């Protein structure tokens, strides 16, 4: 299992648009085969950083998932919405593998 972390730099005057975008992915991403952990919008501190996080089995499955997402009506609509409204200034994506598993219970000395 790998986890995709997407870091967005968003226009701070268009936070509502990002919130709509995130809610739409909340429907489309799980429907197309990824395990969505969530989308996170600015709350305190930075007003321009936002994140999307989901799990996928491997990079081969990621490619198949991306093809399904591109064909999904809501996926297409959401991408076009982002392009039209221009609230995403930059998007960075990386894939990480969980390194702390299995998690241990607290050990009392």
Residue pairs with C-beta under 8 A, 6 or more apart in sequence:
1 55
1 56
1 57
1 58
1 97
1 98
2 55
2 56
2 57
2 58
2 59
2 62
2 95
2 96
2 97
3 37
3 53
3 54
3 55
3 56
3 95
3 96
3 97
3 98
4 34
4 52
4 53
4 54
4 55
4 56
4 62
4 93
4 94
4 95
5 51
5 52
5 53
5 93
5 94
5 95
5 96
6 51
6 52
6 53
6 91
6 92
6 93
7 49
7 50
7 51
7 91
7 92
7 93
8 18
8 49
8 50
8 51
8 52
8 88
8 90
8 91
9 48
9 49
9 88
9 89
9 90
9 91
10 18
10 42
10 48
10 49
10 50
10 87
10 88
10 89
11 48
11 86
11 87
11 88
11 89
12 42
12 47
12 48
14 85
14 86
14 87
15 41
15 42
15 47
17 81
17 85
17 87
18 41
18 50
18 87
18 88
19 41
20 81
21 78
21 81
21 82
21 87
21 88
22 39
22 41
22 50
22 52
23 39
24 74
24 77
24 78
24 81
25 36
25 39
25 52
25 78
26 36
26 38
26 39
27 74
28 69
28 72
28 74
28 75
28 78
29 36
29 54
29 69
30 36
31 72
31 74
32 65
32 68
32 69
32 72
32 75
33 56
33 61
33 64
33 65
33 68
34 54
34 55
34 56
34 65
35 54
35 55
35 56
36 53
36 54
37 53
37 54
37 55
38 52
38 53
39 50
39 51
39 52
39 53
40 50
40 51
40 52
40 53
41 50
42 48
42 49
42 50
48 89
56 62
56 65
59 95
62 95
69 75
70 76
70 79
82 88
